[in-house]
Amino acid sequence: MKKTASHCCLAVLLICILPLPAFAEQKVIGKVKGLRGLVSIQRDGKTKPAFPNDRIYQSDTILTGSDGAIGILLEDNTLISMGPISRVSMDKYTFAPATNEYAMRLNMQHGTFVYQSGLLGKLAPYAVELNTPVGRISMLKEDTSFKAKFAENAQ
């Protein structure tokens, strides 16, 4: 009887521990600072509504509806604002000043965006890559911000 109970406890412990690596792979890169209207987050093949203070993970895709707008604050204080009918995927983000590792790659697929650089753009402007339907925006100087609007069928 004692052996069976210990086997059950071990099985429950393994079940609880096994899913942990999947969660460990998801990296929080920022949070929703504010929003209005319909805004969604696509994560792991599922879409959920966004709310203030929601965490944003690397590989999330943010979508706004026809009345939607969102402000996202990344860990380095970069601010990304999106207007109605916009879509951006957070492809890559590394901000580790202690190990001198920096990278940001956002894929701005369509819509209206405002990008205001935080510490990452100031410490390593070369590490910032903003892809758009018509090309790539690279940071070449420290104090970089821009506004951009991309049509859905831009070539």
N, C-alpha and C positions, 0 to 999 in steps of 0.2 A: 504494500500500500504506500509506504514512504517513497519507494522508488518511482511509482507511477505519479505521485504528486510532484516530485522533483523533475520528472520528465515533462510534465504539463507546464510547470513554471519555466523550464528551459525553452520549451516550444513557444510560449507566449513572449518571452524575452526576445527570442530570435525574430519573431514576427514583428515586434516593435522596432527592432534595430535594423532589419533589412531595408526598409524604405528610406532610411536616413540618407544614404548616398545620393539618392535622386534629389532630395531637398538641398543637399550641400552644393550641388552643381549650380543651382539657381543663385545668381548674385544680385543683390539689391544695389541699384545704381542711383536711386533717387526716389522722389515722392511727388504725388500730385499736390501742387500748391493751391490750386483753385480751379474751378470749372463752372461752366454754365451749359445748359441744354444737354443734348445727348452726346455722351462721350463713352467709348468702350475701350477695353484692353483685351487684346488677343494674346493668350499665353498657353503654350502646350496644346495648341489645336482647339482651345475653347475660348469663347468670347464672353466677357462679363462687363457689366456697367462699371464705370469708374466713379470713385467718390473722393472727396478731399482727404488728404493724408494717406491714400493708398500707396503702397510701395510699387516702384517701377523696377522691373528686373531686366537684366541684359537679355536680349532676344524678344522682349515684348514688342508688340505692334500697337500703336495708339491710333484710334480712329475717332473722328468727330463727325456728327451728323450735320444736317443742314442748318441747325440752330446751335451747334456745339462750338465750344472754345475751351481750351485747357492751358494751364501753366504748369510746367514740370520743372522742379528744382533738382539738379543732379548733385551728387556728393561734393563736387568741387565748387559749388555755387554757380554753375552754368544754368542759365534760364532759357528754356525753350517754350515758346508760346505758339499755339496752333489755332487757326481760325476755322470757320465752317468747312465741311466736306474736305477734311485733310487726313493724311495718312503718313505716319513715320514709323520705321522699325528701328529699334535700338540694337543694332547689329553687334557692336563691340564697345566696351567701356572698361578702361583700367585707369585708376587714379591711385597710385601708390608712391607718394613722394619719398617715403623711407627707403624704398628700393629703386628709386628713379625710374619707375615704370609708368608710362602714360600712353593711352590710346583712346580715341573716340571715333567711331564710324556710325553715322546715322544715315539711313536711307529715306530721304524725303520724297515719297512717291507722288503725291499730289496735294494741292491745297495751298494754304497761306501760313507762313512761318516767320517768327522773329527769333533770332538766336543772339543771346548776349553771353559772351564768353565769361567763364569763371576762372579759377586758378589753373586748370589744365591748359587752357588756351594761352595763359600768361607764362606758365612755366615751360610748356612744350608745344608751341603753336604748330610745329611740324607734325604733331601726332593727331591733329584734328582733321577728320575727313568727313565732309558732308556731301553725300551723293544725291543728285537730283535727276529727274528724267532727261535733262538736257546736258548734263555734265557734272563735274565735281568741283566743290568749293573747298579750297585748302587755306588754312590760316598761315599767313606769312609774317604777321606782326602780332605783338602782344595784345593790344587793345582792340579786339575785333568784335563787331556785332553787325548784323545785317537783317534786312527784311526781304522776303522773297515770296513770290506767288507763282505756282506752277499749275498749268492746265492739265487736266486728266489725260488728254491724248497728245501731249507735247512730244515731239519726235526729236 
